[in-house]
């Protein structure tokens, strides 16, 4: 969300347009009481139960469900803080599926204290998921691009977080618990991004990363009928810098409509020169 307070009109409009059964939000940047005061009635009026784990100004995650919200757990058991626990995970059982809404630590700079924290946090998450039920969805802002195919230009990210071998190995270990990257499995060779920096026209040039992931266990992955990025939600006035990732189970109301909806407005294919990231210019 990059602040649910700032994105409230966009969020409510998106909920009315897409009518999802379960919604996982990250980076809400609101304490639980402030979130409830701001959105409680609006969400209840749309039929959502809400599970929250927030804090003032930073981080924050939420789960919205029309299909039940049971056994809510906040945080990740055994995960470190920085130095105190941060509001980065909330899990609940919705319609028989254990769903984890996650805002994985960024890592900031490779080999920094925050980077070490990120890897330790992911290890604790892997242990929690490994001990979980057969039907699970682990999703959210993972702050890791699984492969070089998930960034617009691998050379632009050399020396940056999100693409380093230890981060990708940590993600691979999480997947090894029996999870499937359902968007990539459905679209193995497509150019798909979920995040574009606000700066330097990155969105309009389609210079992005795929770091927002939907990971599903075998019984859930077998039910996937469509998996896609709602790029439209990144357009217009005052959007987040991330776009929603959507999976349809059992029935796909919009059909199997492709990996990105709508397609990039100015897609870039193979690039002859390296584009520097805005923060490195």
Secondary structure in CASP SS format (residue, H / E / C, confidence):
PFRMAT SS
TARGET T0000
AUTHOR 0000-0000-0000
METHOD secondary structure of the structure
MODEL  1
X C 1.00
X C 1.00
X C 1.00
X H 1.00
X H 1.00
X H 1.00
X H 1.00
X H 1.00
X H 1.00
X H 1.00
X H 1.00
X H 1.00
X H 1.00
X H 1.00
X H 1.00
X H 1.00
X H 1.00
X H 1.00
X C 1.00
X C 1.00
X C 1.00
X E 1.00
X E 1.00
X E 1.00
X E 1.00
X E 1.00
X C 1.00
X C 1.00
X C 1.00
X C 1.00
X C 1.00
X H 1.00
X H 1.00
X H 1.00
X H 1.00
X H 1.00
X H 1.00
X H 1.00
X H 1.00
X H 1.00
X H 1.00
X H 1.00
X H 1.00
X H 1.00
X H 1.00
X C 1.00
X C 1.00
X C 1.00
X E 1.00
X E 1.00
X E 1.00
X E 1.00
X E 1.00
X C 1.00
X C 1.00
X C 1.00
X C 1.00
X C 1.00
X C 1.00
X C 1.00
X E 1.00
X E 1.00
X E 1.00
X E 1.00
X E 1.00
X C 1.00
X C 1.00
X C 1.00
X C 1.00
X E 1.00
X E 1.00
X E 1.00
X E 1.00
X E 1.00
X C 1.00
X C 1.00
X C 1.00
X C 1.00
X C 1.00
X C 1.00
X C 1.00
X C 1.00
X C 1.00
X C 1.00
X C 1.00
X C 1.00
X C 1.00
X C 1.00
X E 1.00
X E 1.00
X E 1.00
X E 1.00
X E 1.00
X E 1.00
X C 1.00
X C 1.00
X E 1.00
X E 1.00
X E 1.00
X E 1.00
X E 1.00
X E 1.00
X E 1.00
X C 1.00
X C 1.00
X C 1.00
X C 1.00
X C 1.00
X C 1.00
X C 1.00
X C 1.00
X C 1.00
X H 1.00
X H 1.00
X H 1.00
X H 1.00
X H 1.00
X H 1.00
X H 1.00
X H 1.00
X H 1.00
X H 1.00
X H 1.00
X H 1.00
X H 1.00
X H 1.00
X H 1.00
X H 1.00
X H 1.00
X H 1.00
X C 1.00
X C 1.00
X C 1.00
X C 1.00
X C 1.00
X E 1.00
X E 1.00
X E 1.00
X E 1.00
X E 1.00
X E 1.00
X C 1.00
X C 1.00
X C 1.00
X C 1.00
X C 1.00
X C 1.00
X H 1.00
X H 1.00
X H 1.00
X E 1.00
X C 1.00
X C 1.00
X H 1.00
X H 1.00
X H 1.00
X H 1.00
X C 1.00
X C 1.00
X C 1.00
X C 1.00
X C 1.00
X C 1.00
X C 1.00
X H 1.00
X H 1.00
X H 1.00
X H 1.00
X H 1.00
X H 1.00
X H 1.00
X H 1.00
X H 1.00
X H 1.00
X H 1.00
X C 1.00
X C 1.00
X C 1.00
X E 1.00
X E 1.00
X E 1.00
X H 1.00
X H 1.00
X H 1.00
X H 1.00
X H 1.00
X C 1.00
X C 1.00
X C 1.00
X C 1.00
X C 1.00
X C 1.00
X C 1.00
X C 1.00
X E 1.00
X C 1.00
X C 1.00
X C 1.00
X H 1.00
X H 1.00
X H 1.00
X C 1.00
X C 1.00
X C 1.00
X C 1.00
X C 1.00
X C 1.00
X C 1.00
X E 1.00
X C 1.00
X C 1.00
X E 1.00
X E 1.00
X E 1.00
X E 1.00
X E 1.00
X E 1.00
X H 1.00
X H 1.00
X H 1.00
X H 1.00
X C 1.00
X C 1.00
X E 1.00
X E 1.00
X E 1.00
X E 1.00
X E 1.00
X E 1.00
X E 1.00
X H 1.00
X H 1.00
X H 1.00
X H 1.00
X C 1.00
X C 1.00
X C 1.00
X C 1.00
X C 1.00
X C 1.00
X C 1.00
X E 1.00
X C 1.00
X E 1.00
X E 1.00
X E 1.00
X E 1.00
X E 1.00
X E 1.00
X C 1.00
X C 1.00
X C 1.00
X C 1.00
X C 1.00
X C 1.00
X C 1.00
X C 1.00
X C 1.00
X C 1.00
X E 1.00
X E 1.00
X C 1.00
X C 1.00
X C 1.00
X C 1.00
X C 1.00
X C 1.00
X C 1.00
X C 1.00
X C 1.00
X C 1.00
X C 1.00
X C 1.00
X C 1.00
X C 1.00
X C 1.00
X C 1.00
X H 1.00
X H 1.00
X H 1.00
X C 1.00
END
